[in-house]
Amino acid sequence: MTMKTIKTEKLIVMIVLVLGGVLMITPFVWMLLTSFKSESEALLIPPTFLPRAPMLDGYIRLFTEMRFATYLGNTLWIVAFSFIGLFLNALAGYAFGKFKFPGKNVLFYTVLATMMIPSQVTMIPVYLILNVMNLTNTMLGIALPGLISAFGIFLFRQFMEGIPMELIEAARLDGAGEYKIFFKLIMPVAKPIFAVQGILTFIGAWNSFLWPLIIANDERLYTLSVGLSLLKGQNTSSFALQMAGASVMVVPIMIIFSFFQKHIIEGFTISGIK
């Protein structure tokens, strides 16, 4: 194969990738631009791509008329609570990966077995348990079932097994306790997998929809996803308003991913996840 042929193939691949990227990003750009249009302009046919007179009316209405400030606060609370679970998952993965104790393998395989059960199957039992504990229609009841993730424990365990035991033993010989070893030694080394799990945790909590809808009867406890569905049902013709709500949902995820992209890719590579 000649150099000219290789360059031609690379050029073709690059063109295909660029076209694919443009096709993928166009709906997001359209959504963002439409959110700055007036309702009349959003309904124009043929449609305009760029807003003629950009305005923030859609975003102002979201946070003054549609309780989106409450929905945003609830979602951020669930995200913060989920990050507590992230550290618990890391501790569990560290224990499974680096400690020896009776029943370790049986317990770990039991945790893995729970991944085979669809979450929809466990919703009724979990609801009944929370109802007995008087946690239905509460923020704690919304966030608690997602605190621990079997998949997260599995990812952390796989990563921890790759950390040399000699590093941990050396720290123990220097007099470091187990918690100091975890926070001062393991966490800096495990930064890539924390980035992967962090973004997955954020996305899962940010997009929480079905469980908050089931367990919360009070609209003041709804999340952004539930609020967005209500927005679609109550304002079927307000396309600019709907696009503003969708932008509030999507843009933070895109920003966080762009900041942590390097660590995320590194974590997937190290962990061997395809």
C-alpha positions in Angstrom: 0.0 0.0 0.0 1.5 3.3 -1.1 1.7 6.5 1.0 -0.7 8.2 -1.4 -3.3 5.5 -0.8 -2.9 5.7 3.0 -3.3 9.5 2.9 -6.4 9.1 0.7 -8.0 6.6 3.1 -7.2 8.9 6.1 -8.8 11.8 4.2 -11.9 9.8 3.5 -12.2 8.6 7.1 -11.7 12.2 8.3 -14.5 13.4 6.0 -16.9 10.7 7.2 -16.1 11.4 10.8 -16.6 15.2 10.3 -19.9 14.6 8.5 -21.0 12.2 11.2 -20.1 14.8 13.9 -22.0 17.5 12.1 -25.1 15.3 11.9 -24.9 14.4 15.5 -24.4 18.0 16.8 -27.0 19.7 14.5 -30.1 18.8 16.7 -28.3 20.1 19.8 -27.4 23.3 18.1 -30.9 23.7 16.7 -32.4 23.1 20.2 -30.1 25.7 21.8 -30.7 28.3 19.1 -34.5 27.8 19.2 -34.5 28.3 23.0 -33.5 31.9 22.3 -36.3 32.5 19.8 -39.7 34.0 20.4 -42.7 31.7 20.2 -43.8 33.2 16.9 -40.4 32.7 15.3 -40.1 29.2 16.6 -43.3 28.3 14.7 -42.2 29.9 11.4 -42.3 27.8 8.2 -39.8 27.7 6.6 -37.9 27.8 9.9 -35.1 30.2 10.7 -31.8 28.7 11.9 -30.4 31.7 13.7 -32.8 33.7 16.0 -33.6 37.1 14.5 -33.8 38.8 17.9 -32.3 36.6 20.6 -34.2 36.7 23.9 -34.2 35.0 27.2 -38.0 34.9 27.6 -38.1 31.0 27.6 -35.5 30.7 30.4 -37.2 33.5 32.4 -40.6 31.7 32.1 -39.0 28.4 33.2 -37.8 29.8 36.5 -40.7 32.2 37.2 -43.8 30.4 36.0 -42.9 26.7 35.8 -41.1 25.9 39.1 -37.9 24.9 37.3 -35.9 26.5 40.2 -37.5 23.9 42.5 -36.9 21.1 40.1 -33.3 22.2 39.6 -32.7 22.3 43.4 -34.2 18.8 43.8 -32.0 17.4 41.0 -28.9 19.0 42.5 -29.8 17.5 45.9 -30.1 14.0 44.3 -26.8 14.5 42.4 -25.0 15.5 45.7 -26.5 12.5 47.5 -25.4 10.2 44.6 -21.8 11.4 44.9 -21.9 10.2 48.5 -22.8 6.8 47.1 -19.9 7.1 44.6 -17.4 7.1 47.5 -19.3 4.2 49.2 -19.0 2.3 45.9 -15.3 3.1 45.8 -14.8 1.8 49.3 -16.6 -1.4 48.5 -14.6 -1.9 45.3 -11.4 -1.3 47.3 -12.4 -3.9 49.9 -13.3 -6.5 47.2 -10.2 -5.8 45.3 -7.5 -5.7 48.0 -8.8 -7.4 51.1 -9.3 -11.1 52.0 -12.2 -12.0 54.2 -14.6 -15.0 54.6 -17.3 -15.1 51.9 -15.7 -12.5 49.8 -16.3 -14.2 46.4 -19.8 -15.3 47.3 -20.7 -11.8 48.4 -19.1 -10.2 45.3 -20.9 -12.7 42.9 -24.2 -11.9 44.7 -23.6 -8.2 44.1 -22.9 -9.0 40.4 -26.1 -11.1 40.2 -28.2 -8.1 41.2 -27.1 -6.5 37.9 -29.1 -9.1 36.0 -32.4 -7.9 37.6 -34.0 -5.0 35.7 -34.6 -2.0 38.0 -38.3 -2.0 37.1 -38.7 -5.4 38.7 -37.4 -4.1 42.1 -39.4 -0.9 42.1 -42.5 -2.3 43.8 -40.5 -4.1 46.6 -38.4 -1.0 47.2 -41.5 1.2 47.2 -43.1 -1.0 49.9 -39.9 -1.0 52.0 -39.7 2.8 51.8 -43.4 3.1 52.6 -42.9 1.1 55.8 -40.0 3.4 56.7 -42.3 6.5 56.0 -39.9 7.7 53.3 -42.4 7.9 50.4 -43.0 11.4 49.1 -39.6 12.6 50.5 -36.3 13.6 48.9 -34.5 10.9 50.9 -36.8 8.3 49.6 -36.1 9.5 46.0 -32.3 9.4 46.4 -31.8 6.5 48.7 -32.4 3.6 46.3 -29.7 4.9 43.9 -27.1 5.4 46.6 -25.2 2.1 45.9 -24.6 0.7 42.4 -23.6 -2.9 41.7 -22.0 -1.8 38.4 -20.1 0.9 40.2 -18.7 -1.6 42.8 -17.7 -3.9 39.9 -15.9 -1.1 38.0 -14.0 0.0 41.1 -13.1 -3.5 42.1 -11.7 -4.2 38.6 -9.6 -1.1 38.8 -8.4 -1.7 42.3 -7.1 -5.2 41.4 -4.6 -3.5 39.0 -3.0 -1.4 41.8 0.2 -3.1 43.0 -0.2 -4.5 46.5 3.4 -3.5 47.2 2.3 0.2 47.3 -0.3 -0.5 50.0 2.0 -2.7 52.0 4.7 0.0 51.9 2.1 2.5 53.2 1.1 0.2 56.0 4.8 -0.3 57.0 5.1 3.5 57.3 2.2 3.5 59.8 -0.6 4.6 57.6 -4.1 3.5 58.5 -6.5 2.0 56.0 -8.6 5.2 55.6 -5.4 7.2 55.1 -4.2 4.7 52.5 -7.5 5.0 50.7 -7.7 8.8 50.7 -4.0 9.6 50.3 -2.8 6.8 48.1 -5.7 4.9 46.3 -7.8 7.9 45.4 -5.1 9.8 43.5 -4.1 6.6 41.6 -7.8 5.9 40.9 -8.5 9.3 39.5 -9.5 8.0 36.0 -12.0 5.5 37.3 -13.4 8.2 39.6 -13.9 10.4 36.6 -15.7 7.6 34.7 -18.0 6.8 37.7 -18.4 10.5 38.5 -19.8 11.3 35.0 -22.0 8.1 35.0 -23.3 9.0 38.5 -24.0 12.6 37.5 -25.9 11.6 34.3 -27.9 8.9 36.2 -28.9 11.4 38.9 -29.5 14.3 36.6 -31.7 12.3 34.3 -33.7 10.6 37.1 -37.3 10.4 35.9 -39.3 7.2 36.6 -38.5 6.7 40.3 -39.2 10.3 41.3 -42.4 10.2 39.3 -43.5 7.0 41.2 -42.5 7.8 44.7 -43.3 11.6 44.8 -46.9 12.8 44.9 -46.0 16.4 45.6 -44.9 18.5 42.6 -42.4 20.3 44.8 -40.3 17.1 44.9 -40.1 16.6 41.1 -36.8 16.6 39.3 -35.9 18.4 36.1 -36.7 15.3 33.9 -40.2 15.1 35.4 -40.7 18.8 35.1 -39.6 18.7 31.5 -42.3 16.0 30.8 -44.9 18.2 32.5 -43.7 21.2 30.4 -44.3 19.2 27.2 -47.8 18.2 28.3 -48.9 21.6 29.5 -47.3 23.7 26.7 -47.7 21.6 23.6 -47.4 24.6 21.2 -44.6 26.5 23.1 -41.7 25.1 21.2 -39.2 27.8 22.3 -40.1 27.1 26.0 -39.7 23.4 25.5 -36.3 23.9 23.9 -35.2 26.1 26.8 -36.2 23.4 29.2 -34.4 20.7 27.2 -31.3 23.0 27.1 -31.3 23.3 30.9 -31.2 19.5 30.9 -28.6 18.8 28.3 -26.1 21.6 28.4 -24.7 20.9 31.9 -24.0 17.3 30.9 -22.2 18.4 27.8 -20.1 20.9 29.8 -19.1 18.3 32.4 -18.2 15.8 29.8 -16.0 18.3 28.0 -14.1 19.1 31.2 -13.6 15.4 32.2 -13.3 13.9 28.7 -9.6 13.2 29.1 -10.0 11.3 32.4 -13.0 9.5 31.2 -11.3 8.1 28.1 -8.3 7.2 30.2 -10.5 5.4 32.7 -12.3 3.4 30.1 -8.9 2.4 28.5 -7.3 1.4 31.8 -10.4 -0.5 32.9 -10.6 -2.4 29.7 -14.2 -1.4 29.0 -15.2 -1.5 25.4 
